[in-house]
């Protein structure tokens, strides 16, 4: 198998595959390909080679063209890769070989290679993982959820571990970077590492002289944040795997956090939570940015559990699934009001809640699991209805299901959030 630079003689293959809905559903904008559009794509491919010296390839095996493979230049010294293999050749490992070759070609000329696939195209995610790329975020637009993967040249040199929290499956949950000894790192270096990793948060551990006591700081790709629940769960499990199960104490910018670890799970007990009704101007602006004309019947609050979250009840599961918001408008509003996420929820029953958490202030469209928001939400429900325990199901609409167990029964206003974490291979 080889990748051959795109030439005029390959136009017919693109035209033939353009009538196959299995291709058009996952390549380009998801719309049917007309002959004029194919001609446009062909011309763009030839021009890209002329301008950049790389681009679209024909995948050739035994002299026969069996697919397409593409490299596109992007921002921040990165190249985006993608591929299409004729269905007659699926199941033979061709896609993995193509992705690996594209990876190597990209990293030979750029610092970072990225790729994405639609949430329902699980096979493509497995291919990218086999090629060494790691999931870092998901994006939602026009009703289509896409998962994004990346590999940074020299990434292993940073000493970053990668764990997925609130799941036992590396393909689920919310991934976090973990640096177990950041003693020699400056603030600028921590932020640079978090940006390179690309996850919603990376945790940086600074050991203290006391046994099982640590300072922990959290950075998104854009800025330091005071607390992050899923990165705390990930870090706690990573530490427990090395120093044994038991109690851990994290001193964070948001306050002291106690964590109990056992058998690949961790239970964090938040700082004291608080909640207050959100002002009408904030609510109105948030609903405009979210595209909602009406929501559920419960009150909209700003909740705190280590960070501030706008808590918004929705009408039903369908409204939650249809999330598609104005990224820039919501980010600016959240920065103005010092909000970390917007916690959208629909309550299926007394002990099961479905949630989604937009996180534009961290440069991420959505979190697959948000432990800090779960703690704040636990405080919100306890203040409205009294002490209770329940499960939050999050990440379902991203194709990365997460399970967060919430205990809001303590008298001291703290909330315990429990979840598993697993190393991402």
C-alpha positions as CSV (number, residue, x, y, z in Angstrom):
1,X,0.0,0.0,0.0
2,X,1.3,3.5,-0.8
3,X,0.1,7.1,-0.8
4,X,0.4,8.7,-4.2
5,X,0.1,12.5,-4.6
6,X,-3.2,13.5,-6.1
7,X,-3.2,13.9,-9.9
8,X,-5.7,14.6,-12.7
9,X,-5.9,10.9,-13.4
10,X,-7.5,10.3,-10.0
11,X,-10.5,12.6,-10.6
12,X,-12.7,9.7,-11.7
13,X,-12.3,7.8,-8.5
14,X,-13.5,10.8,-6.5
15,X,-16.5,11.3,-8.8
16,X,-17.4,7.6,-8.4
17,X,-17.2,7.6,-4.6
18,X,-19.1,10.8,-4.4
19,X,-22.3,8.9,-5.1
20,X,-21.7,6.6,-2.1
21,X,-23.5,8.0,1.0
22,X,-21.1,6.1,3.2
23,X,-18.5,8.6,2.0
24,X,-20.4,11.8,1.8
25,X,-21.8,11.3,5.2
26,X,-18.4,11.4,6.8
27,X,-16.2,13.4,4.4
28,X,-16.6,17.1,3.9
29,X,-19.7,18.9,5.1
30,X,-21.9,15.8,5.2
31,X,-24.0,16.9,2.2
32,X,-24.4,15.0,-1.1
33,X,-21.6,15.6,-3.5
34,X,-22.6,17.1,-6.9
35,X,-20.3,16.8,-9.9
36,X,-19.6,20.5,-9.6
37,X,-18.6,20.1,-6.0
38,X,-16.3,17.1,-6.9
39,X,-14.7,19.2,-9.6
40,X,-14.1,22.0,-7.0
41,X,-12.6,19.5,-4.5
42,X,-10.3,18.1,-7.3
43,X,-9.1,21.6,-8.2
44,X,-8.5,22.5,-4.6
45,X,-6.5,19.3,-4.1
46,X,-4.2,20.1,-7.1
47,X,-3.8,23.7,-5.9
48,X,-2.9,22.6,-2.3
49,X,-0.1,20.5,-3.7
50,X,1.1,23.4,-5.7
51,X,1.0,25.8,-2.7
52,X,2.2,23.5,0.1
53,X,3.9,20.5,-1.3
54,X,1.5,18.1,0.3
55,X,-2.3,17.5,0.4
56,X,-4.7,14.9,-1.0
57,X,-3.3,11.4,-1.8
58,X,-4.7,8.4,-3.7
59,X,-4.4,5.2,-1.6
60,X,-3.0,2.6,-4.0
61,X,-2.7,-1.1,-3.4
62,X,-1.5,-3.5,-6.1
63,X,-1.9,-0.8,-8.7
64,X,-5.5,-0.1,-7.8
65,X,-6.8,3.1,-6.1
66,X,-8.8,2.0,-3.1
67,X,-9.2,5.3,-1.1
68,X,-8.3,8.8,-0.4
69,X,-5.9,10.2,2.2
70,X,-5.5,13.9,3.0
71,X,-3.2,16.3,4.9
72,X,-4.3,19.9,5.4
73,X,-2.3,22.8,6.8
74,X,-3.8,24.4,9.9
75,X,-3.0,26.9,12.6
76,X,-0.4,26.6,15.4
77,X,2.0,24.5,13.4
78,X,-0.3,21.6,13.0
79,X,-1.6,19.4,10.1
80,X,-5.0,17.9,9.9
81,X,-5.3,14.4,8.5
82,X,-8.2,12.4,7.2
83,X,-8.9,9.3,5.0
84,X,-11.6,7.4,3.1
85,X,-11.2,3.7,2.2
86,X,-13.5,2.0,-0.3
87,X,-15.9,-0.3,1.6
88,X,-14.7,-3.3,-0.4
89,X,-11.4,-3.0,1.5
90,X,-12.8,-2.4,5.0
91,X,-11.8,-4.8,7.8
92,X,-8.3,-5.4,6.5
93,X,-6.3,-2.9,8.5
94,X,-5.8,-0.5,5.5
95,X,-7.3,2.5,7.4
96,X,-4.8,2.0,10.3
97,X,-1.9,1.8,7.9
98,X,-3.1,4.9,6.1
99,X,-3.6,6.9,9.3
100,X,-0.1,5.8,10.6
101,X,1.6,6.9,7.3
102,X,-0.3,10.2,7.3
103,X,0.8,10.7,10.9
104,X,4.4,10.2,10.1
105,X,4.2,12.5,7.0
106,X,2.6,15.2,9.1
107,X,5.0,15.1,12.0
108,X,7.9,15.3,9.6
109,X,6.9,18.8,8.7
110,X,4.7,20.0,11.6
111,X,4.8,19.9,15.4
112,X,1.3,18.4,15.8
113,X,-1.1,16.2,13.9
114,X,-4.8,16.3,14.5
115,X,-7.8,14.4,13.2
116,X,-11.5,14.1,13.8
117,X,-14.5,11.9,13.2
118,X,-18.2,12.0,13.8
119,X,-19.5,10.6,17.1
120,X,-21.4,7.8,15.4
121,X,-18.3,6.7,13.4
122,X,-16.7,4.7,16.2
123,X,-14.5,2.7,13.9
124,X,-12.6,5.8,12.9
125,X,-11.9,6.6,16.5
126,X,-10.3,3.2,17.0
127,X,-8.2,3.6,13.9
128,X,-6.8,7.0,15.2
129,X,-6.1,5.5,18.6
130,X,-4.2,2.6,16.9
131,X,-2.2,5.2,15.0
132,X,-1.1,6.8,18.3
133,X,-3.4,9.8,18.4
134,X,-5.2,10.6,21.6
135,X,-8.7,12.0,22.1
136,X,-8.7,15.6,23.5
137,X,-12.1,17.2,22.9
138,X,-15.4,17.1,21.1
139,X,-17.2,19.8,19.2
140,X,-20.9,20.3,18.4
141,X,-22.2,22.2,15.4
142,X,-25.2,22.0,13.2
143,X,-26.4,19.0,15.2
144,X,-23.2,17.0,14.4
145,X,-20.9,16.0,17.2
146,X,-17.3,15.4,16.2
147,X,-14.5,13.9,18.3
148,X,-11.0,15.2,17.9
149,X,-7.7,13.5,18.4
150,X,-4.1,14.7,18.3
151,X,-0.4,13.7,18.6
152,X,2.3,16.2,19.5
153,X,5.9,15.7,18.4
154,X,7.9,15.0,21.5
155,X,4.7,14.8,23.7
156,X,6.2,12.1,25.9
157,X,9.1,14.4,26.9
158,X,6.7,16.4,29.1
159,X,6.1,13.6,31.5
160,X,2.4,13.8,31.1
161,X,0.2,10.9,32.0
162,X,-3.3,10.6,30.4
163,X,-6.2,9.3,32.3
164,X,-9.9,9.3,31.5
165,X,-12.1,10.1,34.6
166,X,-15.6,9.0,35.6
167,X,-15.4,5.8,33.5
168,X,-13.7,2.4,33.4
169,X,-13.3,2.6,29.6
170,X,-10.5,4.7,28.1
171,X,-12.9,5.5,25.2
172,X,-15.4,7.0,27.6
173,X,-15.3,9.6,30.3
174,X,-13.4,12.9,30.4
175,X,-9.6,12.8,29.7
176,X,-7.2,14.7,31.8
177,X,-3.5,15.2,31.8
178,X,-1.6,14.4,35.0
179,X,1.9,15.6,35.9
180,X,2.9,13.8,39.1
181,X,5.8,16.1,40.0
182,X,5.7,19.6,38.7
183,X,8.1,21.0,41.3
184,X,10.5,22.4,38.7
185,X,7.9,23.9,36.3
186,X,7.0,27.6,36.1
187,X,3.5,28.8,35.6
188,X,4.3,29.6,32.0
189,X,5.6,26.0,31.5
190,X,2.5,24.5,33.1
191,X,0.2,26.5,30.8
192,X,2.3,25.6,27.8
193,X,2.1,21.9,28.6
194,X,-1.7,22.1,29.2
195,X,-2.0,23.8,25.8
196,X,0.1,21.1,24.1
197,X,-1.9,18.3,25.7
198,X,-5.1,19.9,24.6
199,X,-7.4,18.4,27.2
200,X,-9.9,20.6,29.0
201,X,-7.6,20.4,32.1
202,X,-4.2,19.1,33.1
203,X,-3.4,18.7,36.8
204,X,0.1,19.5,38.1
205,X,1.1,17.9,41.4
206,X,3.6,19.4,43.8
207,X,4.5,16.9,46.6
208,X,4.6,18.2,50.2
209,X,6.8,16.9,53.0
210,X,3.7,15.3,54.7
211,X,2.8,11.8,53.5
212,X,-0.1,11.7,51.0
213,X,-0.5,15.5,51.0
214,X,0.0,17.5,47.8
215,X,-0.4,20.9,46.3
216,X,-2.4,20.6,43.0
217,X,-2.9,23.2,40.3
218,X,-5.1,22.9,37.3
219,X,-4.6,24.4,33.8
220,X,-6.9,24.5,30.8
221,X,-5.3,25.1,27.4
222,X,-6.1,28.8,28.0
223,X,-5.6,29.6,31.7
224,X,-5.3,28.3,35.2
225,X,-8.6,27.3,36.9
226,X,-9.1,27.1,40.6
227,X,-10.4,23.5,40.7
228,X,-11.3,20.6,38.3
229,X,-13.2,17.6,39.5
230,X,-12.4,15.1,36.7
231,X,-8.7,16.0,36.8
232,X,-8.8,15.4,40.6
233,X,-10.3,12.0,40.1
234,X,-7.8,11.2,37.5
235,X,-4.8,12.4,39.6
236,X,-6.0,10.6,42.7
237,X,-6.3,7.3,40.9
238,X,-2.9,7.8,39.3
239,X,-1.3,8.5,42.7
240,X,-3.1,5.6,44.3
241,X,-1.8,3.2,41.7
242,X,1.7,4.3,42.8
243,X,1.5,4.8,46.5
244,X,-1.5,2.7,47.5
245,X,-5.2,3.2,48.2
246,X,-6.3,5.4,51.1
247,X,-6.9,9.1,51.9
248,X,-5.2,11.9,49.9
249,X,-5.3,15.6,50.7
250,X,-5.0,18.1,47.8
251,X,-4.4,21.8,48.6
252,X,-5.9,23.6,45.5
253,X,-6.4,27.3,44.7
254,X,-10.1,26.7,45.6
255,X,-9.3,25.2,49.0
256,X,-8.4,21.9,50.7
257,X,-9.9,18.7,49.0
258,X,-10.0,15.3,50.7
259,X,-10.1,12.2,48.4
260,X,-10.7,8.6,49.3
261,X,-9.2,6.1,46.8
262,X,-10.0,2.4,46.4
263,X,-9.6,-0.1,43.5
264,X,-9.4,2.4,40.6
265,X,-12.1,4.8,42.0
266,X,-11.8,8.0,43.9
267,X,-14.3,10.0,46.0
268,X,-13.6,13.7,46.3
269,X,-15.2,15.8,49.0
270,X,-15.6,19.4,47.8
271,X,-15.1,22.6,49.6
272,X,-18.4,23.9,51.1
273,X,-20.9,24.5,48.3
274,X,-23.1,27.5,47.9
275,X,-25.8,28.5,45.5
276,X,-27.8,31.6,44.7
277,X,-30.4,32.5,42.1
278,X,-28.9,34.0,39.0
279,X,-29.8,37.5,38.1
280,X,-32.4,38.1,35.3
281,X,-29.9,39.8,33.0
282,X,-27.4,36.9,33.3
283,X,-30.2,34.4,32.7
284,X,-31.5,36.2,29.6
285,X,-28.1,36.6,28.1
286,X,-27.2,33.0,28.7
287,X,-30.4,31.7,27.1
288,X,-29.7,33.8,24.0
289,X,-26.2,32.4,23.7
290,X,-27.5,28.9,24.2
291,X,-30.3,29.4,21.7
292,X,-33.1,28.6,24.2
293,X,-36.5,30.4,24.1
294,X,-37.8,28.3,27.1
295,X,-36.3,25.9,29.6
296,X,-37.4,23.7,32.4
297,X,-39.4,24.8,35.4
298,X,-36.7,24.9,38.0
299,X,-34.8,28.0,39.0
300,X,-31.5,29.0,37.3
301,X,-28.8,29.4,39.9
302,X,-25.1,30.1,40.1
303,X,-23.6,27.2,42.1
304,X,-20.2,26.9,43.7
305,X,-18.3,23.8,44.5
306,X,-14.7,24.9,44.0
307,X,-15.6,26.9,40.9
308,X,-18.7,28.8,39.8
309,X,-21.2,27.2,37.4
310,X,-24.4,28.4,35.9
311,X,-27.0,25.7,36.6
312,X,-29.9,25.6,34.0
313,X,-32.8,23.1,34.0
314,X,-34.0,21.9,30.6
315,X,-37.5,20.8,29.5
316,X,-36.6,17.3,28.4
317,X,-34.0,14.9,27.2
318,X,-34.5,16.0,23.6
319,X,-33.6,19.6,24.4
320,X,-30.5,18.5,26.2
321,X,-29.4,16.4,23.2
322,X,-29.9,19.3,20.7
323,X,-27.3,21.5,22.3
324,X,-25.8,23.9,19.7
325,X,-24.7,27.2,21.2
326,X,-22.9,30.5,20.2
327,X,-19.4,29.7,21.4
328,X,-18.0,33.2,21.4
329,X,-21.1,34.8,23.0
330,X,-21.3,32.3,25.8
331,X,-17.5,32.5,26.4
332,X,-17.6,36.3,26.8
333,X,-20.6,36.1,29.1
334,X,-19.0,33.5,31.3
335,X,-15.8,35.5,31.5
336,X,-17.8,38.5,32.5
337,X,-19.5,36.6,35.4
338,X,-16.5,34.4,36.4
339,X,-18.3,31.1,35.4
340,X,-16.3,27.9,34.7
341,X,-19.1,25.9,32.9
342,X,-22.8,26.1,32.3
343,X,-24.4,23.0,33.8
344,X,-27.4,22.0,31.7
345,X,-29.5,19.2,33.2
346,X,-32.6,17.2,32.8
347,X,-33.8,15.0,35.7
348,X,-35.1,11.6,34.6
349,X,-35.9,10.5,38.2
350,X,-35.0,11.2,41.8
351,X,-31.7,9.3,41.5
352,X,-30.7,9.9,37.8
353,X,-29.8,13.2,36.2
354,X,-28.6,13.8,32.6
355,X,-26.3,16.7,32.1
356,X,-24.1,18.6,29.6
357,X,-21.5,21.2,30.4
358,X,-20.4,23.7,27.8
359,X,-16.8,25.0,28.6
360,X,-15.9,27.7,26.1
361,X,-13.8,29.7,28.6
362,X,-11.4,26.7,28.6
363,X,-11.3,26.7,24.8
364,X,-13.4,23.4,24.8
365,X,-16.9,23.2,23.4
366,X,-18.1,20.7,26.0
367,X,-16.9,18.6,29.0
368,X,-17.7,14.9,28.9
369,X,-17.7,14.8,32.8
370,X,-17.5,17.7,35.2
371,X,-16.8,16.9,38.8
372,X,-16.7,20.5,40.1
373,X,-20.1,21.1,38.4
374,X,-21.5,17.9,39.9
375,X,-20.5,19.1,43.4
376,X,-22.1,22.5,42.8
377,X,-25.2,20.9,41.4
378,X,-25.4,18.6,44.4
379,X,-25.4,21.7,46.6
380,X,-28.1,23.2,44.4
381,X,-30.4,20.2,44.8
382,X,-29.8,19.9,48.5
383,X,-30.6,23.6,49.0
384,X,-33.8,23.2,47.0
385,X,-35.0,19.8,48.2
386,X,-32.9,18.6,51.1
387,X,-30.1,16.0,51.4
388,X,-30.0,13.3,48.7
389,X,-27.8,11.0,46.6
390,X,-28.0,10.6,42.9
391,X,-26.1,9.7,39.7
392,X,-25.2,12.1,36.9
393,X,-25.0,10.6,33.4
394,X,-22.9,12.9,31.3
395,X,-21.1,12.7,27.9
396,X,-23.7,10.5,26.3
397,X,-24.4,12.9,23.4
398,X,-20.6,13.1,22.8
399,X,-20.2,9.4,22.6
400,X,-18.1,9.4,25.8
401,X,-20.5,8.2,28.5
402,X,-19.5,9.2,32.1
403,X,-20.9,8.2,35.5
404,X,-20.7,10.6,38.4
405,X,-22.1,9.5,41.8
406,X,-23.1,12.5,44.0
407,X,-23.7,12.4,47.7
408,X,-25.2,15.7,49.0
409,X,-26.1,14.5,52.5
410,X,-23.3,16.1,54.6
411,X,-24.3,18.7,57.2
412,X,-21.2,20.9,56.5
413,X,-22.4,21.8,53.0
414,X,-19.6,19.8,51.3
415,X,-20.6,17.4,48.6
416,X,-18.8,14.1,47.7
417,X,-18.4,13.1,44.1
418,X,-17.3,9.6,43.2
419,X,-16.0,8.1,39.9
420,X,-13.6,5.6,38.4
421,X,-10.5,6.6,36.3
422,X,-8.4,4.6,33.8
423,X,-5.1,5.1,32.1
424,X,-5.4,6.0,28.4
425,X,-3.0,3.6,26.6
